[in-house]
């Protein structure tokens, strides 16, 4: 499973650790790579790619590795964007909408409760519909927004993957914490499941399911 590192990425090592916990091999991908090294899935980790100049994810969207990733994702490659990775997916138009400044204009770092609403993606198939999980949130521009027609389409098509329990701490529209592409293979998530894979180092192991789900999906496909 490929883990992309951009200049300014902070959570690539944590994402690679989560991949190992899930029983897979993390394959490092550098932002300047022009190939994906034959990986079966890709994670875009959190951080501040290219220093968040212009807009979060705006420069990363034009990196060489994204020139390979975008068509691969459109062809069905599973891709998970976490926090800054979610922002990059939106900038690359693999997911609609945008991530804007948090309500109150404050950086938020806290553990949050989420409801898993879509278990049909390769990243969430190991969860139960309606399952409650607790994982960390840490971002300054994490409020998801889109026009009303897009939001209504998400609701009708079941493309809201996870939703904040109660009011969104960052002011996200309809308390949306994560969404998926129409095909379900591309998922963007603002909270950080890679920081909740072991109760020793996080609030729970609730986030591990995002990584074991995709590993099991591949295992099932090979049978």
C-alpha positions in Angstrom: 0.0 0.0 0.0 1.5 3.3 -1.1 2.0 6.2 1.3 2.8 9.5 -0.4 5.2 12.0 1.3 5.0 15.6 0.2 7.3 18.4 1.5 5.5 19.2 4.7 3.8 15.9 5.3 3.6 15.1 9.0 1.7 11.9 9.3 3.2 9.7 6.6 5.2 7.7 9.2 2.0 7.1 11.2 0.1 6.1 8.1 2.8 3.6 7.3 2.7 2.2 10.8 -1.1 1.8 10.5 -0.6 -0.2 7.2 1.8 -2.5 9.0 -0.6 -2.9 11.9 -3.2 -4.0 9.3 -0.9 -6.7 8.0 0.2 -5.0 4.7 3.5 -3.6 3.4 3.7 0.2 3.3 5.5 1.4 0.1 6.9 4.9 0.3 6.0 7.2 -2.6 7.7 10.6 -3.0 5.9 13.6 -4.3 8.3 13.8 -7.3 7.8 10.1 -8.3 6.3 9.6 -11.7 5.1 6.1 -11.0 3.1 4.3 -8.3 5.4 1.3 -8.0 2.5 -1.2 -8.6 0.8 -0.5 -5.3 -2.8 -1.8 -4.7 -3.9 1.3 -2.8 -2.6 4.8 -1.9 -2.8 6.9 1.2 -2.4 10.7 1.1 -1.4 11.5 4.7 -2.0 14.6 6.9 0.3 17.5 7.3 1.0 20.8 5.5 2.0 19.8 2.0 4.2 22.5 0.4 3.6 24.6 3.5 -0.1 25.1 2.6 0.9 28.0 0.4 -2.0 29.4 -1.8 -4.5 27.0 -0.3 -4.2 23.7 1.5 -3.4 21.0 -1.0 -3.4 23.5 -4.0 0.3 23.0 -4.9 0.4 19.2 -4.0 -2.4 18.7 -6.6 0.2 19.5 -9.3 3.0 17.3 -8.0 4.3 14.5 -10.4 2.9 11.7 -8.3 -0.6 13.2 -8.5 -0.3 13.1 -12.3 -0.1 9.3 -12.0 -2.5 9.0 -9.1 -5.5 10.9 -10.5 -6.0 8.7 -13.6 -5.4 5.6 -11.5 -8.0 6.7 -9.0 -10.5 7.3 -11.8 -9.8 3.8 -13.0 -10.7 2.3 -9.6 -7.5 2.4 -7.5 -8.5 2.7 -3.8 -7.3 6.1 -2.4 -7.6 7.4 1.1 -6.9 11.1 1.8 -6.6 12.0 5.5 -6.8 15.6 6.6 -4.4 17.4 4.2 -4.8 14.4 2.0 -8.6 15.1 1.9 -7.8 18.7 0.9 -5.6 17.4 -1.9 -8.3 15.1 -3.2 -10.7 18.0 -3.4 -8.1 20.2 -5.1 -7.4 17.4 -7.6 -11.2 17.2 -8.3 -11.3 13.5 -7.3 -13.8 14.6 -4.6 -16.2 17.6 -4.9 -16.4 20.5 -2.4 -13.7 22.1 -0.3 -12.2 22.3 3.2 -12.4 25.7 4.7 -11.3 27.5 7.9 -12.8 26.1 11.0 -15.7 27.9 12.6 -14.1 30.3 15.1 -10.9 30.4 13.1 -9.1 28.2 15.6 -7.0 25.1 15.1 -8.8 22.1 16.6 -7.1 19.1 18.2 -9.3 16.8 20.1 -10.7 13.3 20.0 -14.1 13.2 18.2 -16.9 10.8 17.9 -17.9 9.7 14.5 -20.7 7.6 13.0 -19.7 5.3 10.1 -22.5 5.7 7.6 -21.2 4.1 4.4 -19.6 0.6 4.8 -19.6 -0.1 1.0 -16.2 1.5 0.3 -13.0 -0.6 0.4 -11.8 1.6 3.3 -14.9 1.0 5.5 -16.2 -2.4 4.7 -15.0 -3.8 8.0 -17.3 -1.5 10.0 -21.0 -1.9 10.8 -23.4 0.7 9.4 -24.1 3.1 12.2 -21.0 2.1 14.2 -19.6 4.7 16.5 -15.9 5.3 16.6 -13.6 7.7 18.4 -10.5 9.1 16.7 -8.4 12.3 16.8 -9.1 15.4 14.8 -6.4 18.0 14.3 -6.8 20.7 11.7 -7.2 24.4 11.1 -9.0 24.2 7.8 -11.2 21.1 8.2 -14.8 22.4 7.7 -16.2 20.6 4.7 -18.4 22.6 2.4 -20.2 22.2 -0.9 -23.2 23.7 -2.6 -26.6 22.5 -1.5 -27.2 20.4 -4.6 -24.0 18.5 -4.0 -24.8 18.0 -0.3 -28.3 16.7 -1.2 -26.8 14.3 -3.8 -24.4 13.0 -1.1 -27.2 12.3 1.2 -29.4 10.6 -1.5 -26.5 8.5 -2.8 -25.1 7.5 0.6 -21.7 9.2 -0.1 -21.3 10.5 3.4 -18.8 8.0 4.8 -18.5 9.3 8.3 -20.3 12.1 10.2 -19.5 13.8 13.5 -21.6 12.8 16.4 -23.6 15.9 17.3 -22.5 19.3 16.1 -19.4 19.4 14.0 -16.6 21.0 16.0 -15.2 22.7 12.9 -18.5 23.9 11.4 -18.6 21.3 8.6 -21.7 21.3 6.5 -24.2 18.7 7.8 -21.5 17.5 10.2 -19.7 15.7 7.4 -16.4 14.3 8.4 -15.7 12.2 5.4 -17.0 11.5 1.9 -16.4 9.2 -1.0 -16.4 9.3 -4.8 -19.4 8.0 -6.7 -17.6 4.7 -7.3 -16.6 4.5 -3.6 -12.9 3.8 -4.1 -11.8 7.3 -3.2 -12.4 8.4 0.4 -11.5 11.7 2.0 -11.5 11.9 5.8 -10.7 14.9 8.0 -10.1 13.1 11.3 -7.0 10.8 11.7 -7.6 7.1 11.9 -3.9 6.4 11.8 -3.7 7.9 15.3 -6.2 5.5 16.7 -4.9 2.0 15.9 -3.7 1.0 19.3 -5.1 2.1 22.7 -1.5 2.5 24.0 -0.9 5.4 21.6 -4.3 6.7 20.9 -7.8 7.1 22.3 -8.8 3.7 20.9 -8.1 1.2 18.1 -11.2 2.4 16.3 -9.3 3.8 13.3 -7.5 0.5 12.4 -10.6 -0.6 10.5 -9.9 1.8 7.7 -6.7 0.0 7.0 -7.7 -3.6 7.7 -10.8 -3.1 5.5 -8.9 -2.4 2.4 -6.4 -5.2 3.1 -9.2 -7.7 3.5 -10.8 -6.4 0.3 -7.6 -7.2 -1.6 -7.4 -10.6 0.1 -10.9 -11.4 -1.0 -10.3 -10.3 -4.5 -7.3 -12.7 -4.8 -9.3 -15.8 -3.8 
